């Protein structure tokens, strides 16, 4: 007889067989290997030559070194992976913009388009009307130098404050002249206003990105005094609605990849609005049917972009597999590493062949004003 509640002999777990008892296994050390036997499709080049509309090639996000230290090697990587054109979002302004333009756009005019930023620190120093005038002049000067678009980052809404000490959100009246000027200058505006929804939720055992936030505590925006995720997305929508003559691209699936119904509604409502898919394979791949519908229903408003930097060939192959194959249940990152975003697998979108040229190339070419799609 076995003890009450014990399994029959030979069927129960032998606790001594565990390297570490599951109850004491640190989550960071838990790296399960998928038991599903599923198809693996190798896709090493895009269906058509592609434009990556979301890349970082400058020095803004590093300690001063170029994100792409060897431009010839970068172009060779582009050629191997079927990329005809890259959008470099690191232009900043002034001398830094000049350095980016010299290194990329002017040296290789058919391969790169560099976006500028505007110096939002003037919001802290100047009265509102003066700040607006300086920002518009800053943008016009960057356009004259050769900037091909304007990048707006999440520090607008989460960091910069006015002279009164209050946070300045994207729909603040002081920014309206800048967005209007971008339209007048023919510059598309790529906007990143909010990070994933989990970054705004409590840091507790229910947060699906807790491991990621533990590694990057400065990515958490759920503290007092900061706007909510929805308030930031509302601000983005207000800006797009108020400036129909300006072309906008919502970075990272409109910064709302966890709410594709809202993204789709904005695309329906505003013909001047587009989104890129950069750095959101993990989010899109766990709702593949909804993600596929978003692209199929709005084939002229979704742009290919990766935000994978420094660039590497394996990541591009993974993107091509994700967009083109019908593979199921695979990792959105390297198979031998812990998932960096959340602990889930993804499935590919199996996009129809007729939408791929628009996603990969044509939409970006139109938004950027390229003479030919991809400009090779």
C-alpha positions as CSV (number, residue, x, y, z in Angstrom):
1,X,0.0,0.0,0.0
2,X,1.2,3.5,-0.8
3,X,0.7,6.4,1.5
4,X,-2.5,8.4,1.0
5,X,-2.2,10.7,-1.9
6,X,1.2,9.2,-3.1
7,X,1.4,8.0,-6.8
8,X,1.7,4.3,-7.5
9,X,5.3,2.9,-7.4
10,X,7.4,3.9,-10.4
11,X,5.0,6.8,-11.5
12,X,6.0,9.6,-9.2
13,X,8.8,12.0,-9.6
14,X,12.2,11.2,-8.2
15,X,13.1,14.5,-6.6
16,X,16.8,13.4,-6.5
17,X,16.8,13.4,-10.3
18,X,16.5,17.2,-10.4
19,X,19.7,19.2,-10.7
20,X,18.0,21.8,-8.6
21,X,14.6,21.3,-7.1
22,X,12.0,23.3,-9.2
23,X,10.9,25.2,-6.1
24,X,14.4,26.6,-5.7
25,X,15.3,27.1,-9.3
26,X,16.0,30.8,-10.1
27,X,13.8,32.1,-12.9
28,X,16.9,33.5,-14.6
29,X,18.4,30.0,-14.8
30,X,15.3,28.4,-16.2
31,X,15.8,27.9,-19.9
32,X,13.2,25.3,-21.1
33,X,13.7,23.6,-24.4
34,X,10.6,23.5,-26.6
35,X,9.1,20.1,-26.9
36,X,7.0,21.0,-29.9
37,X,8.3,19.5,-33.2
38,X,7.5,22.2,-35.7
39,X,8.6,23.2,-39.2
40,X,11.7,25.4,-39.5
41,X,11.6,27.5,-42.7
42,X,14.8,29.2,-43.7
43,X,14.2,32.6,-45.4
44,X,17.5,34.3,-46.0
45,X,16.3,37.1,-48.3
46,X,13.1,39.1,-48.5
47,X,10.5,38.5,-51.3
48,X,11.6,41.8,-52.8
49,X,14.4,44.2,-52.1
50,X,13.6,45.9,-48.9
51,X,13.9,49.3,-47.1
52,X,14.5,49.2,-43.4
53,X,12.8,52.3,-42.2
54,X,13.9,52.0,-38.5
55,X,17.6,51.8,-37.9
56,X,20.2,53.4,-35.6
57,X,23.6,54.0,-37.2
58,X,24.9,57.1,-35.4
59,X,26.4,57.9,-32.0
60,X,23.4,59.0,-30.1
61,X,22.7,55.7,-28.4
62,X,26.3,54.8,-27.7
63,X,29.1,56.4,-25.7
64,X,30.3,58.3,-28.7
65,X,31.2,55.5,-31.1
66,X,29.4,54.9,-34.4
67,X,26.8,52.1,-34.2
68,X,28.1,50.9,-37.6
69,X,31.9,51.2,-37.2
70,X,32.7,50.1,-40.8
71,X,30.3,51.6,-43.5
72,X,31.6,49.4,-46.3
73,X,31.0,46.3,-44.1
74,X,27.5,47.6,-43.4
75,X,26.7,48.0,-47.1
76,X,28.0,44.5,-47.7
77,X,25.6,43.3,-45.1
78,X,22.8,45.2,-46.7
79,X,23.6,43.6,-50.1
80,X,23.7,40.1,-48.6
81,X,20.3,40.5,-47.0
82,X,18.5,42.3,-49.8
83,X,18.3,45.7,-48.2
84,X,18.6,48.6,-50.7
85,X,18.0,51.5,-48.3
86,X,18.2,52.2,-44.5
87,X,16.7,55.0,-42.5
88,X,19.1,56.3,-39.9
89,X,17.2,57.8,-37.0
90,X,20.3,59.2,-35.2
91,X,20.9,62.5,-37.0
92,X,20.2,64.8,-34.1
93,X,20.9,68.4,-35.2
94,X,23.8,70.7,-36.0
95,X,27.3,69.3,-36.1
96,X,26.1,65.8,-35.2
97,X,23.6,65.8,-38.1
98,X,26.4,67.0,-40.4
99,X,28.6,64.1,-39.3
100,X,25.8,61.6,-40.0
101,X,25.0,63.1,-43.4
102,X,28.7,63.0,-44.4
103,X,29.2,59.5,-43.2
104,X,26.1,58.0,-44.8
105,X,23.8,60.0,-47.0
106,X,26.4,62.1,-48.8
107,X,28.9,59.3,-49.2
108,X,26.3,56.8,-50.3
109,X,23.3,58.8,-51.4
110,X,21.2,55.9,-52.8
111,X,21.5,53.8,-49.6
112,X,20.7,56.0,-46.6
113,X,18.2,58.6,-45.4
114,X,19.0,60.3,-42.1
115,X,16.4,61.8,-39.9
116,X,17.0,64.7,-37.6
117,X,15.8,65.5,-34.1
118,X,15.0,68.9,-32.6
119,X,16.7,70.2,-29.4
120,X,13.8,69.9,-26.9
121,X,15.9,71.4,-24.1
122,X,14.7,74.8,-25.3
123,X,11.4,73.9,-23.7
124,X,13.0,74.2,-20.3
125,X,14.7,77.5,-21.0
126,X,12.4,79.6,-23.1
127,X,8.9,81.0,-22.9
128,X,6.4,79.0,-25.0
129,X,6.2,81.2,-28.1
130,X,10.0,81.6,-28.2
131,X,10.5,77.8,-27.8
132,X,8.2,77.1,-30.7
133,X,10.0,79.5,-32.9
134,X,13.4,78.0,-32.1
135,X,12.3,74.5,-32.7
136,X,10.8,75.4,-36.1
137,X,14.0,77.2,-37.0
138,X,16.0,74.1,-35.8
139,X,13.9,71.8,-38.0
140,X,14.2,74.1,-41.1
141,X,17.9,74.3,-40.7
142,X,18.2,70.5,-40.5
143,X,16.0,70.1,-43.6
144,X,18.3,72.5,-45.5
145,X,21.3,70.5,-44.5
146,X,19.7,67.3,-46.0
147,X,17.7,65.6,-43.2
148,X,15.0,63.4,-44.8
149,X,12.6,63.3,-41.8
150,X,12.1,64.1,-38.2
151,X,12.4,61.6,-35.3
152,X,10.4,62.3,-32.1
153,X,11.4,60.1,-29.2
154,X,9.7,59.1,-26.0
155,X,11.6,61.8,-23.9
156,X,8.9,64.1,-25.2
157,X,6.1,63.2,-22.7
158,X,8.3,61.3,-20.2
159,X,11.3,63.6,-19.6
160,X,11.2,67.1,-21.0
161,X,9.6,69.8,-18.9
162,X,8.6,73.4,-19.6
163,X,9.9,76.4,-17.7
164,X,6.9,75.8,-15.3
165,X,8.3,72.4,-14.4
166,X,5.4,70.5,-16.0
167,X,6.0,67.6,-18.4
168,X,5.5,68.5,-22.0
169,X,3.5,65.9,-23.9
170,X,3.5,65.5,-27.7
171,X,0.1,67.3,-28.1
172,X,1.3,70.4,-26.3
173,X,0.5,73.6,-28.2
174,X,4.2,74.4,-28.2
175,X,4.9,71.5,-30.5
176,X,2.1,72.1,-33.0
177,X,4.2,74.6,-35.1
178,X,6.9,72.0,-35.4
179,X,4.6,69.3,-36.7
180,X,3.0,71.7,-39.1
181,X,6.5,72.8,-40.3
182,X,7.4,69.2,-41.0
183,X,4.5,68.9,-43.3
184,X,5.4,72.2,-45.1
185,X,9.0,71.0,-45.5
186,X,7.9,67.6,-46.8
187,X,9.5,65.7,-43.9
188,X,7.8,62.6,-42.5
189,X,7.7,62.4,-38.7
190,X,8.5,59.1,-37.1
191,X,7.1,59.2,-33.5
192,X,8.0,57.0,-30.5
193,X,5.8,58.1,-27.7
194,X,5.4,55.0,-25.4
195,X,7.1,51.7,-24.7
196,X,5.3,48.4,-24.2
197,X,2.2,48.4,-22.0
198,X,3.9,46.3,-19.3
199,X,6.4,49.1,-18.8
200,X,3.6,51.2,-17.4
201,X,2.1,48.5,-15.1
202,X,3.1,47.7,-11.5
203,X,6.4,46.0,-10.9
204,X,4.8,42.9,-9.4
205,X,4.6,39.2,-10.0
206,X,1.9,39.8,-12.6
207,X,4.1,41.9,-14.9
208,X,4.9,39.8,-18.0
209,X,8.1,41.8,-18.6
210,X,9.4,41.7,-15.0
211,X,12.7,40.1,-16.0
212,X,13.4,42.7,-18.7
213,X,12.5,45.6,-16.3
214,X,14.8,44.1,-13.6
215,X,17.7,44.3,-16.1
216,X,16.6,47.8,-17.2
217,X,14.9,49.6,-14.3
218,X,15.0,52.9,-16.1
219,X,12.6,51.5,-18.7
220,X,9.7,51.4,-16.1
221,X,7.3,54.3,-16.3
222,X,4.7,53.4,-13.8
223,X,5.7,55.8,-11.1
224,X,3.9,58.8,-9.8
225,X,3.9,61.9,-11.8
226,X,4.3,60.2,-15.2
227,X,1.5,60.0,-17.8
228,X,-0.2,56.7,-18.4
229,X,0.3,54.6,-21.5
230,X,-3.2,55.5,-22.7
231,X,-2.6,59.2,-22.2
232,X,0.5,59.0,-24.4
233,X,-1.3,57.2,-27.1
234,X,-4.1,59.7,-26.9
235,X,-1.5,62.5,-27.4
236,X,-0.1,60.7,-30.5
237,X,-3.6,60.4,-32.0
238,X,-4.3,64.1,-31.2
239,X,-1.1,65.2,-33.0
240,X,-1.9,63.0,-36.1
241,X,-5.5,64.3,-36.2
242,X,-4.5,67.9,-35.9
243,X,-2.0,67.8,-38.7
244,X,-3.5,66.0,-41.7
245,X,-0.9,67.6,-44.0
246,X,2.0,65.9,-42.2
247,X,2.9,62.3,-42.8
248,X,3.4,60.4,-39.5
249,X,4.9,57.0,-38.8
250,X,4.1,55.5,-35.5
251,X,7.2,53.6,-34.5
252,X,6.9,50.1,-33.1
253,X,3.4,49.4,-34.5
254,X,2.2,52.8,-33.3
255,X,3.7,52.1,-29.9
256,X,0.6,50.0,-29.2
257,X,1.5,46.5,-30.5
258,X,-0.6,45.0,-27.6
259,X,-3.7,46.8,-28.8
260,X,-4.0,46.2,-32.6
261,X,-7.6,47.2,-32.7
262,X,-6.7,50.7,-31.7
263,X,-3.8,50.8,-34.1
264,X,-6.1,49.6,-36.9
265,X,-8.7,52.2,-36.0
266,X,-6.1,55.0,-36.2
267,X,-5.0,53.7,-39.6
268,X,-8.6,53.7,-40.8
269,X,-9.2,57.2,-39.4
270,X,-6.1,59.0,-40.6
271,X,-4.7,58.5,-44.1
272,X,-1.6,60.5,-43.1
273,X,-0.8,57.9,-40.5
274,X,1.5,54.9,-40.9
275,X,3.2,52.4,-38.6
276,X,6.4,50.5,-38.7
277,X,6.9,47.0,-37.2
278,X,10.3,47.7,-35.7
279,X,11.3,45.7,-32.5
280,X,7.8,44.3,-32.1
281,X,8.1,40.8,-33.6
282,X,7.6,39.3,-30.1
283,X,4.3,41.2,-29.6
284,X,2.9,40.6,-33.1
285,X,4.0,37.0,-33.2
286,X,1.8,36.0,-30.3
287,X,-1.3,37.4,-32.0
288,X,-0.4,36.3,-35.6
289,X,-3.9,36.3,-37.0
290,X,-4.7,39.8,-35.7
291,X,-1.2,41.0,-36.9
292,X,-1.8,39.6,-40.3
293,X,-5.2,41.3,-40.6
294,X,-3.6,44.6,-39.6
295,X,-1.2,44.4,-42.6
296,X,-3.7,42.9,-45.1
297,X,-6.3,45.5,-44.2
298,X,-3.9,48.4,-44.4
299,X,-1.3,47.4,-47.0
300,X,-0.3,50.9,-47.8
301,X,0.3,52.1,-44.2
302,X,2.5,49.5,-42.7
303,X,6.3,49.8,-43.2
304,X,9.1,47.3,-42.7
305,X,11.6,48.3,-40.0
306,X,13.6,46.3,-37.6
307,X,15.2,48.5,-34.9
308,X,17.7,45.6,-34.6
309,X,21.0,47.2,-33.8
310,X,23.9,46.6,-34.2
311,X,22.6,45.0,-37.4
312,X,23.3,41.3,-38.0
313,X,22.3,38.8,-40.7
314,X,20.6,36.3,-38.4
315,X,18.1,38.9,-37.1
316,X,17.1,39.8,-40.7
317,X,16.6,36.2,-41.6
318,X,14.4,35.8,-38.6
319,X,12.3,38.9,-39.7
320,X,11.9,37.5,-43.2
321,X,10.8,34.1,-41.8
322,X,8.4,35.8,-39.4
323,X,6.8,37.9,-42.2
324,X,6.7,35.3,-45.0
325,X,6.5,31.8,-43.7
326,X,3.7,30.0,-41.9
327,X,6.0,28.5,-39.2
328,X,4.5,28.1,-35.7
329,X,5.9,28.1,-32.2
330,X,9.4,29.4,-32.5
331,X,11.6,31.9,-30.6
332,X,11.6,35.5,-31.4
333,X,15.2,35.7,-30.5
334,X,18.2,33.4,-30.4
335,X,17.2,29.9,-29.5
336,X,20.0,29.3,-27.0
337,X,19.3,32.5,-24.9
338,X,16.6,33.5,-22.4
339,X,13.9,35.5,-24.0
340,X,14.7,39.2,-23.6
341,X,11.1,40.5,-23.7
342,X,8.7,37.9,-22.3
343,X,8.5,34.1,-21.9
344,X,6.5,33.1,-24.9
345,X,7.0,31.8,-28.4
346,X,5.6,33.3,-31.6
347,X,4.1,32.2,-34.9
348,X,4.8,33.7,-38.3
349,X,2.4,35.9,-40.3
350,X,2.4,34.1,-43.7
351,X,1.6,37.4,-45.4
352,X,0.1,37.3,-48.9
353,X,2.7,37.7,-51.7
354,X,0.8,40.8,-53.0
355,X,1.3,42.8,-49.9
356,X,5.0,42.1,-49.4
357,X,6.3,44.6,-52.0
358,X,4.3,47.4,-50.3
359,X,5.4,46.4,-46.8
360,X,9.1,45.8,-47.6
361,X,9.7,48.6,-50.1
362,X,6.9,50.7,-51.8
363,X,5.4,52.3,-48.7
364,X,8.7,53.5,-47.4
365,X,9.7,54.7,-50.8
366,X,6.6,56.8,-51.0
367,X,6.9,58.2,-47.4
368,X,10.6,59.0,-47.9
369,X,10.1,60.4,-51.4
370,X,12.6,58.1,-53.0
371,X,12.9,58.4,-56.8
372,X,12.6,54.6,-57.1
373,X,11.5,52.1,-54.5
374,X,14.7,51.1,-52.7
375,X,16.9,53.4,-54.9
376,X,19.6,51.0,-55.8
